[in-house]
Amino acid sequence: MPSLAKFLSDAPGHDERASEWLQQLVGDWNVISDLMRSDLVLWIGREGRAAAVAHCRPSTGPTVYYEDPVGTSAGPEEQPDLLALLDVKGEAARPPTRPEGTGMPLLRVPIRTGGRTVGVIDVEMGDREPATESERRMQSLGERMLAMVATGAFPIAGAPIPPRRGAPRVVDGIVELDAGGVVQWASPNALSAFHRFGVSGGMTGDTLAELSTEVLQSRAPVDESLPLVLMGRAAWRSDMQARGGTLSLRALPLTEKGERTGAIVLVRDVTELRRRERELMTKDATIREVHHRVKNNLQTVAALLRLQSRRMTSEEARSALTEAMRRVSTIALVHESLLQGSEEAVYFDEVIDRCLRLAVDAASASVRRADSEPVAGAGQVEVHTTKVGRAGSVRAEEATPLALVVTELVTNAVEHGLSETGGHLVVRSERTGSHLVIRIEDDGKGMGTTTPTGLGTSIAETLVQGELGGTLTWEGRPEGGTIATVDVYLDPVGI
């Protein structure tokens, strides 16, 4: 089914401003649906007919629709009235109306913005009548909000609602305030939430801000927007901490003819949610610190190996320590990437970039990177490196062996294929879902008919087959050189 944005882009006469207004309305109209205990259907003019482009079901009562009406056109008996409302331009706002003959209690509300009607909301209430005081209060508040929709006062433009989890809804608790911030009515759920935080009594007739101030934790930081929310003066969200718990509050000012006449304050107990968020933040900070310390320790080990290699008189021993230093440094690269990221995953393309630099620098006695300065009298050859394609994110458990494999293969290509002639080294990555293929290509002297051997090759094969469950193959390039191919299937990130 097409999205609301798609419907609006296809509808003639809907400019960007009107489309944005309707999308803001649909993003927040669940409050009206829950207050009215009714289904909401959004109609716009499309190809000379009224078409339904959005639908909202209430969480406070049963739905009228078993199947979603989005994408359908209004019936013949409803088309004239809907089209007449949709054709209003530059006239005074029309109030919500109750058309007859539709087969169910219905409230039809024109949506106004920029001096014209850009849509119509049908509030379909079924056969239900408010049976309790709470239901009557909620329906009265819903009708006041619908009147704001008809005059272009809702949705509230520019309302800075922070994107925090745990947004309160009508079913969580609702408090009605007058223009002075005095409580006129509070739902049972709202009373229960405030009672748990130390506010006693029925609350009606008291100022919500004064009641809340008495129970606020003096040592806890207070959001500067909290007083405005508690007084109902601004359409903001804020958290209130008291008695070791947290209430999430959202204010929706109610206006009439541009004047604020009261407000709705939605309330939800988010104590457990905020506690879990704090635990996750602590866990994330701990994990980052662990990666930081591991990276530092590995870099220390690499430095010790470098110092030890310089004291070796045997060329073979010096070479072995240098290779060990390079492998330790590669593992440190992965932990540094994990330290910089926000998840237990590594953006592997950055690791490949650093592996390329590390491998070429490790063979600096005979080669140099194309972007480095030549050493006078060293007789070095030049190696150009290129990275093609995208490897994407890789889980931490797989990033370390994969980085070691890439480093070993790149080093092998530089030291055995390009050390004498120089040339071009290319790392090609192809990622399709969990399938990753990495090819290391060089245009050096080639491997001939023999398969590469040595400790580095053995390590790479063991890691690919044992740790990654993939395959590692070599083949010669027709124009000269060698291609090493790593073919693995990775676990999805986040599992």
C-alpha positions in Angstrom: 0.0 0.0 0.0 1.4 3.4 -0.9 2.5 5.7 2.0 0.8 9.0 2.9 3.7 10.9 1.3 3.1 8.9 -2.0 -0.6 9.7 -2.0 0.0 13.4 -1.4 2.7 13.6 -4.1 0.3 12.1 -6.6 -2.6 14.3 -5.6 -3.0 17.5 -7.7 -3.1 20.8 -5.9 -1.3 19.6 -2.8 1.8 21.9 -2.4 4.7 21.1 -0.1 3.3 23.1 2.7 -0.1 21.4 2.7 1.6 18.0 2.4 3.9 18.7 5.4 0.9 19.9 7.5 -1.1 16.7 6.8 1.9 14.5 7.6 2.4 16.4 10.9 -1.3 15.9 11.7 -1.2 12.2 11.0 2.0 11.8 13.1 0.1 13.2 16.1 -3.6 12.5 15.6 -3.5 9.3 17.7 -4.2 11.6 20.7 -7.5 12.7 19.1 -8.4 9.1 18.2 -7.9 7.9 21.8 -9.8 10.9 23.3 -12.7 10.4 21.0 -12.5 6.5 21.2 -13.0 6.7 17.5 -11.5 5.8 14.2 -10.0 8.7 12.2 -10.0 8.6 8.4 -8.2 11.3 6.4 -9.8 12.3 3.0 -8.2 14.4 0.3 -9.3 15.3 -3.2 -7.8 13.0 -5.9 -8.8 12.8 -9.5 -12.2 14.5 -8.8 -13.1 12.2 -6.0 -12.6 12.1 -2.2 -10.0 9.4 -1.4 -8.9 8.0 2.0 -5.2 8.3 2.4 -4.7 7.6 6.2 -6.4 5.9 9.0 -6.0 5.7 12.8 -7.5 3.2 15.2 -8.1 4.1 18.9 -6.3 2.3 21.7 -9.1 3.2 24.1 -11.9 1.3 22.4 -12.8 -1.1 19.6 -12.3 -0.1 15.9 -15.0 0.5 13.4 -12.9 -0.9 10.5 -11.8 -4.5 10.2 -9.9 -3.7 7.1 -7.9 -0.6 6.5 -9.9 2.0 4.3 -6.7 3.6 3.0 -6.7 3.7 -0.8 -10.5 3.6 -1.2 -12.9 6.3 -2.5 -15.9 7.5 -0.6 -19.3 6.1 -1.4 -21.7 7.9 -3.8 -23.8 9.4 -1.0 -20.7 10.9 0.8 -18.8 12.2 -2.2 -20.8 15.5 -2.6 -20.4 16.6 1.0 -16.7 15.7 1.2 -15.9 17.4 -2.2 -17.8 20.5 -1.0 -15.6 20.7 2.1 -12.4 20.0 0.2 -13.2 22.8 -2.3 -13.1 25.6 0.4 -10.5 28.3 -0.3 -10.0 31.6 1.4 -13.3 31.3 3.4 -13.7 31.4 7.2 -13.1 28.1 8.9 -16.1 25.8 9.1 -16.7 24.0 12.4 -16.9 20.2 12.6 -20.3 18.9 11.3 -22.4 15.8 11.9 -23.7 14.7 8.5 -26.8 12.5 8.5 -27.5 9.3 6.6 -24.1 7.8 6.9 -25.2 4.8 8.9 -23.1 5.6 12.0 -22.4 8.5 14.4 -19.9 10.6 12.4 -18.1 13.9 13.0 -16.6 15.5 9.8 -13.8 18.0 10.4 -12.2 20.1 7.7 -8.4 20.5 8.0 -7.3 24.1 7.6 -3.9 25.6 7.0 -2.7 28.6 5.0 -6.3 29.9 4.7 -7.7 26.9 2.9 -9.0 23.4 3.5 -6.4 20.7 2.6 -8.2 17.6 3.8 -11.1 16.3 5.8 -11.1 14.0 8.9 -14.0 11.6 9.5 -14.3 10.8 13.2 -16.3 7.5 13.1 -17.6 6.7 16.6 -19.6 3.6 15.9 -22.7 3.1 18.2 -20.8 3.9 21.4 -21.9 6.7 23.8 -19.8 7.9 26.7 -20.9 5.9 29.7 -18.7 7.3 32.4 -17.4 10.7 33.6 -13.9 9.9 32.3 -15.3 9.0 28.8 -17.4 12.2 28.7 -14.3 14.3 29.8 -12.1 12.7 27.2 -14.7 13.2 24.4 -15.0 16.8 25.4 -11.2 17.3 25.2 -11.2 15.5 21.8 -13.9 17.8 20.4 -11.8 20.8 21.5 -8.8 19.5 19.7 -10.9 18.8 16.6 -12.1 22.4 16.7 -8.4 23.4 16.7 -7.8 21.2 13.6 -10.7 23.0 11.8 -9.1 26.4 12.5 -5.5 25.4 11.7 -4.3 25.5 15.3 -3.5 21.8 15.5 -1.0 20.3 14.9 1.0 22.8 16.8 3.6 24.1 14.5 7.2 24.0 15.7 6.4 22.0 18.8 9.9 20.8 20.0 9.1 17.3 21.1 12.3 15.5 22.0 12.7 12.1 20.3 12.9 10.2 23.6 11.4 6.8 24.1 8.4 6.3 26.4 6.1 9.0 24.9 2.9 9.1 27.0 -0.4 8.4 25.4 -4.0 8.9 26.5 -4.3 5.4 28.0 -1.3 6.0 30.2 -2.9 9.0 32.0 -4.3 12.4 31.2 -4.8 15.6 33.2 -7.0 18.5 32.1 -5.8 22.0 33.1 -7.5 25.4 32.8 -5.6 28.5 31.4 -4.0 29.0 34.9 -2.6 25.5 35.2 -5.3 24.4 37.7 -6.3 20.7 37.5 -9.9 20.4 36.3 -9.9 16.6 36.0 -7.4 13.7 36.0 -8.0 10.2 34.7 -7.6 7.2 37.1 -4.3 6.2 35.5 -2.9 9.8 35.9 -4.0 9.9 39.6 -2.3 6.5 40.2 0.9 7.7 38.5 1.1 10.9 40.6 0.1 9.1 43.8 3.1 6.7 43.4 5.3 9.8 43.2 3.9 11.3 46.4 1.1 13.6 45.2 -1.9 12.8 47.5 -5.5 13.5 47.1 -7.7 14.0 44.1 -5.7 16.9 42.6 -8.7 18.7 41.2 -8.7 22.4 42.1 -4.9 22.5 42.7 -2.2 23.8 40.5 -0.3 20.9 38.9 3.0 22.8 39.1 2.7 23.4 42.8 1.7 19.8 43.5 4.7 18.5 41.5 7.2 21.0 43.0 6.5 19.5 46.5 7.7 16.0 45.5 10.5 16.9 43.1 13.9 15.5 44.2 16.0 18.5 45.2 19.3 16.9 44.1 18.1 15.7 40.7 18.6 18.0 37.7 15.3 19.6 36.6 14.6 20.1 32.9 14.1 23.8 32.3 11.0 23.1 30.2 9.3 21.2 33.1 7.5 24.3 34.5 6.1 25.2 31.1 4.8 21.6 30.7 3.3 21.5 34.2 1.5 24.8 33.5 0.4 23.6 30.0 1.9 26.7 28.4 4.0 24.9 25.7 3.6 21.8 23.6 6.8 20.2 25.0 7.8 17.0 26.6 9.7 16.7 29.9 10.7 14.2 32.6 10.0 14.6 36.3 12.0 12.7 38.8 10.7 12.0 42.3 11.0 9.3 44.9 13.6 7.5 42.8 11.2 7.2 39.8 10.5 9.2 36.6 7.3 10.5 35.1 7.2 11.4 31.4 5.0 14.4 30.8 3.7 15.9 27.6 1.6 19.1 27.4 -0.8 20.0 24.6 -2.2 23.5 25.0 -5.8 24.0 24.0 -6.7 27.2 22.2 -9.8 29.0 20.9 -9.6 32.0 18.6 -5.9 32.2 19.2 -6.2 32.3 23.0 -5.0 29.6 25.3 -8.0 28.2 27.2 -6.4 25.2 28.9 -4.2 22.3 28.3 -4.0 18.5 28.2 -1.0 16.9 30.1 -0.3 13.3 29.2 1.6 11.4 31.9 3.4 8.0 31.9 5.5 6.2 34.5 8.8 5.5 32.7 10.8 4.6 35.8 11.7 1.2 34.5 12.4 2.4 31.0 14.8 5.1 32.2 16.5 2.7 34.5 17.2 0.3 31.6 18.4 3.2 29.5 20.9 4.2 32.2 22.0 0.6 32.4 22.6 0.5 28.7 24.6 3.7 28.9 26.7 2.4 31.7 27.3 -0.9 29.8 28.2 1.0 26.6 30.7 3.2 28.5 32.2 0.1 30.1 32.6 -1.7 26.8 34.2 1.4 25.3 36.7 1.5 28.2 37.5 -2.1 27.7 38.2 -1.7 24.0 40.3 1.4 24.8 42.4 -0.5 27.3 42.8 -3.6 25.0 43.9 -1.3 22.2 46.4 0.4 24.4 47.8 -2.9 25.7 48.1 -4.3 22.1 49.9 -1.1 21.0 52.3 -1.6 23.9 52.9 -5.2 22.9 53.5 -4.1 19.3 56.0 -1.4 20.5 57.9 -4.0 22.6 58.1 -6.3 19.7 59.4 -3.5 17.6 62.1 -2.7 20.2 63.0 -6.4 20.5 63.3 -6.8 16.7 65.8 -4.0 16.5 68.1 -5.8 19.0 68.1 -9.0 16.9 71.3 -9.8 15.0 69.6 -12.6 13.1 67.6 -11.4 10.0 65.2 -14.3 10.4 64.4 -13.4 14.0 64.0 -9.7 13.1 61.6 -10.6 10.3 59.6 -12.9 12.6 59.2 -10.3 15.3 58.2 -7.7 12.7 55.5 -10.0 11.4 54.2 -10.6 14.9 54.2 -6.8 15.5 52.1 -6.3 12.4 49.6 -8.9 13.4 49.2 -7.4 16.9 48.8 -4.0 15.4 46.0 -5.3 13.1 44.1 -6.6 16.1 44.6 -3.2 17.8 43.0 -1.6 14.7 39.8 -3.5 15.2 39.5 -2.5 18.9 40.1 1.1 17.9 37.3 0.9 15.4 35.0 -0.7 18.1 36.0 2.1 20.5 34.9 4.8 17.9 31.6 3.0 17.0 28.3 3.0 18.9 27.6 -0.8 18.5 29.5 -4.0 18.8 30.3 -3.9 15.1 33.0 -2.5 12.9 32.7 -0.5 9.7 35.1 -2.7 7.9 35.9 -0.4 5.0 37.9 1.9 7.3 39.8 -1.2 8.6 40.7 -2.1 5.1 42.1 1.4 4.5 44.3 1.1 7.5 45.3 -2.5 6.7 46.6 -1.3 3.3 48.7 1.4 4.9 50.0 -0.9 7.6 51.0 -3.7 5.1 52.8 -1.3 2.8 54.6 0.5 5.7 55.7 -2.9 7.1 57.5 -3.6 3.8 59.0 -0.2 3.8 62.5 -1.5 3.3 61.9 -2.2 -0.3 58.6 -0.4 -1.3 56.8 2.8 -0.5 53.3 4.1 -0.9 52.5 6.3 -3.9 51.5 9.1 -1.5 54.7 9.0 0.6 57.9 10.8 0.2 60.8 8.9 -1.5 63.9 8.0 0.6 67.1 9.2 -1.1 69.4 6.3 -2.1 67.0 3.7 -0.7 66.2 2.1 -4.1 62.5 1.7 -3.2 59.8 0.9 -5.7 56.4 2.6 -5.7 53.2 0.8 -4.8 49.8 2.3 -5.6 46.9 1.0 -3.5 43.2 1.2 -4.4 40.0 0.2 -2.5 36.9 -0.7 -4.6 33.4 -1.5 -3.4 32.0 -1.7 0.1 32.3 -4.3 2.8 29.9 -2.7 5.2 29.6 -3.4 9.0 31.0 -6.6 10.5 30.4 -8.1 13.9 33.3 -7.7 16.4 33.8 -11.5 16.6 34.3 -11.7 12.9 36.1 -8.4 12.3 39.4 -9.5 14.0 40.0 -12.7 12.0 38.9 -10.9 8.8 41.2 -8.0 9.4 44.1 -10.4 10.0 43.3 -12.3 6.8 43.2 -9.1 4.7 46.5 -7.8 6.3 48.3 -11.1 5.6 47.1 -11.3 2.0 48.0 -7.6 1.3 51.4 -8.0 3.0 52.0 -11.2 0.9 51.1 -9.4 -2.3 53.4 -6.5 -1.5 56.4 -8.5 -0.3 56.3 -11.3 -2.9 54.5 -9.7 -5.9 55.4 -6.0 -5.9 58.6 -5.7 -3.8 60.9 -5.8 -6.9 58.8 -4.2 -9.6 56.3 -2.1 -7.7 52.9 -1.7 -9.3 49.2 -1.5 -8.3 47.4 -3.3 -5.4 43.6 -3.3 -5.5 41.2 -4.6 -2.7 37.8 -5.2 -4.2 34.8 -5.8 -1.8 31.4 -7.1 -2.8 28.7 -7.3 -0.1 25.3 -8.8 -0.7 23.4 -9.2 2.5 25.5 -11.5 4.7 27.7 -12.7 1.7 31.1 -10.9 1.5 33.7 -11.5 -1.1 37.1 -9.7 -0.9 39.6 -9.9 -3.7 43.2 -8.7 -3.3 44.7 -8.2 -6.7 48.2 -7.2 -7.7 49.9 -6.7 -11.1 53.3 -8.0 -9.9 55.4 -10.9 -11.2 52.7 -13.5 -10.3 52.9 -16.8 -8.4 53.3 -19.0 -11.4 52.1 -22.6 -11.0 52.8 -22.8 -7.3 50.4 -22.1 -4.4 51.6 -19.6 -1.9 53.1 -21.1 1.3 54.5 -19.8 4.5 53.3 -18.9 8.0 51.2 -15.9 6.8 49.4 -18.0 4.2 48.8 -20.7 6.8 47.4 -18.2 9.2 45.1 -16.7 6.6 43.8 -20.2 5.5 43.2 -21.3 9.1 41.3 -18.1 10.0 39.1 -18.1 6.8 38.2 -21.8 7.2 38.1 -22.2 10.9 36.9 -18.8 12.3 34.9 -17.5 9.3 33.7 -20.7 7.7 34.6 -19.5 4.2 37.1 -20.2 1.5 40.4 -18.7 0.4 41.6 -19.2 -3.2 44.4 -18.0 -5.4 44.6 -17.5 -9.1 46.8 -15.8 -11.6 45.7 -12.7 -13.5 45.8 -13.1 -17.3 47.6 -9.8 -17.7 50.1 -10.8 -14.9 49.9 -10.8 -11.2 47.8 -12.7 -8.6 44.3 -12.6 -7.2 43.6 -13.9 -3.7 39.8 -14.3 -3.0 38.2 -14.5 0.4 34.6 -15.8 0.2 32.6 -15.8 3.5 29.1 -15.6 4.9 28.9 -13.3 7.9 26.4 -13.3 10.7 23.9 -10.3 10.6 25.0 -7.3 12.7 22.9 -7.0 15.8 22.1 -10.7 16.3 
